[in-house]
Amino acid sequence: MTALAVVIPAHDEEALIGRCLASVERAVAHARERDPGLSAVVVVALDACTDTTAAQVRRRGIEAVELTARRVGTARRLGVERALSLLGSDPAHTWIAMTDADTTVPRDWITHQLELMDAGVDLILGTVRPDFADLSARHAAYWRATHRRGEPAGNVHGANLGVRASVYARAGGIPDLAEHEDVALVRAVRAIGATVRASDTHEVETSGRFTGRTPAGYAAFLRRVHAWVDSPPLAETGA
């Protein structure tokens, strides 16, 4: 029997946490329709929240763990620990799906990951696209032109990452870092020879904001790309 842990770190995400949780609940419900025996728990790691994020999570009856670290690595790690302790399942048959509080996931987000798990995949690198409503027209057009479906680049995004619990433990788990904790985990998983697969079948949509909750997170990446697209170097413009 397969068990599922969904872990979401959150720091002051009152404007976006609602739609994130609604999408995750829909994906879990869809997975349970496919497999009525699926045991699942969703945990939100509330990291130093001072707005209504915590209240929204509790109102939905979702499990939460509270901390004041202001480190996404710590939040993810404690969220995973809580979820696995609640499940109490065989790690070899337990899947950990991670996303972010400013992200919405598709209906097949869980089912696709579990299908790959059943096929022997130990870690999945999912793709992420920004909310185009938050971008300039040129930036959105550039994104569409350079990110073709069916050709996942294999980039590491904590907003769309899945890993088998037994492999997660063997790799040492999520490190206690303020940034790039997802990259460190993937590096450790590769080092132990686990099977890693990149897929864009279950692509998620994340906020296109340029100021994020971690210094070197997805928002910082979007900010750099936006600056380049709207003001490219002279050599690139032909000037």
C-alpha positions in Angstrom: 0.0 0.0 0.0 1.4 3.4 -1.0 1.4 6.3 1.4 1.8 10.0 0.5 3.2 13.0 2.3 2.7 16.4 0.8 4.9 19.1 2.4 4.5 22.9 1.8 6.7 25.5 3.6 5.0 28.9 4.1 6.1 32.3 5.3 3.5 35.1 5.2 1.6 33.8 2.1 -1.9 34.9 3.0 -2.6 36.1 -0.5 -1.7 32.9 -2.2 -1.9 30.0 0.3 -5.6 29.5 -0.3 -5.4 28.7 -4.0 -2.3 26.5 -3.3 -4.1 24.4 -0.7 -7.2 24.1 -2.9 -5.1 22.8 -5.8 -3.3 20.3 -3.5 -6.5 19.0 -2.0 -7.9 18.5 -5.5 -4.8 16.6 -6.6 -4.9 14.4 -3.5 -8.6 13.7 -4.0 -7.9 12.7 -7.6 -5.1 10.3 -6.5 -7.5 8.7 -4.0 -10.1 8.2 -6.7 -7.5 6.3 -8.6 -6.3 4.4 -5.5 -8.9 4.3 -2.7 -6.4 2.7 -0.4 -3.9 5.6 -0.6 -3.0 6.9 2.8 -2.2 10.7 2.5 -1.3 13.6 4.7 -0.7 17.2 3.8 1.5 19.3 6.1 2.2 23.0 5.9 5.3 24.2 7.7 4.4 27.7 9.0 7.7 29.5 9.3 7.5 32.8 11.3 4.1 33.7 9.9 2.7 37.0 11.1 -0.3 37.3 8.7 -3.4 35.1 8.2 -1.5 32.2 6.6 -1.7 30.0 9.7 -5.4 30.8 10.3 -6.2 29.8 6.7 -4.4 26.5 7.0 -6.2 25.6 10.3 -9.5 26.7 8.9 -9.1 24.0 6.1 -8.3 21.4 8.8 -4.8 20.8 7.3 -2.0 19.6 9.5 0.6 22.3 10.4 3.9 22.5 12.1 5.1 25.9 13.4 8.6 27.2 13.5 10.5 30.5 13.6 13.7 29.6 11.7 13.1 31.7 8.6 14.9 29.0 6.6 13.1 27.1 3.9 15.4 24.1 4.4 14.4 23.8 8.0 10.7 24.3 7.2 10.7 21.6 4.5 12.7 19.2 6.8 10.3 19.7 9.8 7.3 19.4 7.5 8.6 16.0 6.2 9.3 14.8 9.7 5.8 15.6 10.8 4.2 14.0 7.8 6.2 10.8 8.0 5.5 10.5 11.7 1.8 10.8 11.1 1.8 8.2 8.3 4.0 5.7 10.1 4.3 3.8 6.8 7.0 1.7 5.1 9.5 4.3 3.7 10.1 2.2 0.6 6.4 2.6 -0.3 6.0 6.2 0.9 6.2 9.2 -1.5 7.1 12.7 -0.5 5.7 15.4 -2.8 6.9 19.0 -2.2 5.6 22.3 -3.5 5.6 26.0 -2.3 2.8 28.1 -0.8 2.8 30.5 -3.8 2.2 27.6 -6.3 -0.8 25.8 -7.7 -0.5 22.2 -8.8 -2.5 20.4 -11.6 -5.1 17.7 -10.9 -2.7 15.0 -12.0 0.2 16.3 -9.9 0.1 13.3 -7.4 -1.0 10.6 -9.8 1.8 11.2 -12.2 4.4 11.1 -9.5 3.0 7.9 -8.1 3.0 6.3 -11.5 6.7 7.1 -11.9 7.3 5.8 -8.3 5.6 2.5 -9.2 7.9 2.4 -12.3 11.0 2.5 -10.1 11.8 6.2 -10.1 13.2 7.5 -6.8 13.2 11.2 -7.3 11.2 13.4 -9.8 12.3 16.8 -11.0 9.1 18.6 -12.0 8.9 21.7 -14.1 7.6 25.1 -13.0 6.2 27.9 -15.0 5.5 31.4 -13.7 2.1 33.0 -13.7 2.3 35.0 -17.0 -0.1 37.6 -15.6 2.8 38.7 -13.4 5.2 39.1 -16.3 5.7 41.7 -19.0 4.5 40.6 -22.5 8.0 40.2 -23.7 9.0 38.1 -20.8 6.0 35.8 -21.2 6.7 35.4 -24.9 10.3 34.6 -24.2 9.3 32.0 -21.7 6.9 30.3 -24.0 9.5 30.3 -26.8 12.3 28.8 -24.6 10.3 26.2 -22.6 8.8 23.6 -24.9 6.6 20.9 -23.5 8.1 17.4 -23.7 11.6 18.8 -23.2 12.1 19.2 -19.4 15.4 20.8 -18.6 15.8 18.9 -15.4 16.2 22.0 -13.3 15.7 21.6 -9.5 12.6 23.4 -8.0 11.4 22.8 -4.5 8.0 23.9 -5.9 7.7 20.7 -7.8 9.9 17.9 -6.3 9.0 14.3 -5.4 11.1 11.7 -3.7 10.7 8.2 -2.2 10.9 8.4 1.6 13.5 5.6 1.9 15.8 7.4 -0.6 15.2 10.7 1.2 16.4 9.1 4.4 19.4 7.5 2.8 20.4 10.8 1.3 20.3 12.5 4.6 17.1 14.4 4.1 16.6 18.1 3.4 19.6 20.1 4.8 19.1 23.0 7.2 19.7 25.8 4.7 18.2 29.2 4.0 18.4 28.6 0.2 19.3 25.9 -2.4 18.2 23.1 0.1 16.4 21.4 -2.8 19.5 21.4 -4.9 21.5 19.9 -2.0 19.0 17.1 -1.6 19.0 16.2 -5.3 22.8 16.2 -5.3 22.8 13.8 -2.3 20.2 11.6 -4.0 22.3 11.3 -7.1 25.4 10.5 -5.1 23.8 7.4 -3.7 22.9 6.2 -7.2 19.1 6.6 -6.9 17.0 6.8 -10.1 16.2 10.4 -11.0 13.7 11.5 -13.7 12.8 14.9 -15.1 9.2 15.4 -16.2 7.0 18.2 -17.3 3.8 16.2 -17.4 2.8 17.5 -14.0 4.0 21.1 -14.4 3.0 23.5 -11.7 2.4 27.3 -11.8 4.1 29.5 -9.3 3.9 33.2 -8.6 5.7 35.4 -11.1 6.7 37.9 -8.4 10.2 39.3 -8.4 10.6 39.5 -4.6 10.4 36.1 -3.0 10.7 34.6 0.4 14.2 33.2 -0.1 17.2 35.3 -1.3 18.1 33.0 -4.2 14.8 31.4 -5.0 12.6 31.3 -8.0 11.7 35.0 -7.7 15.3 36.0 -8.0 15.7 33.8 -11.1 12.6 35.5 -12.7 14.0 38.9 -11.9 17.3 38.2 -13.7 15.5 36.8 -16.7 13.1 39.7 -16.9 16.0 42.2 -16.7 17.8 40.4 -19.6 14.7 40.1 -21.8 13.6 43.7 -21.4 17.1 45.2 -21.6 19.3 42.6 -23.5 23.0 43.2 -24.1 23.9 45.2 -27.2 25.5 42.2 -28.8 22.2 40.3 -28.5 20.1 43.1 -30.0 22.4 43.6 -33.0 22.9 47.3 -32.1 
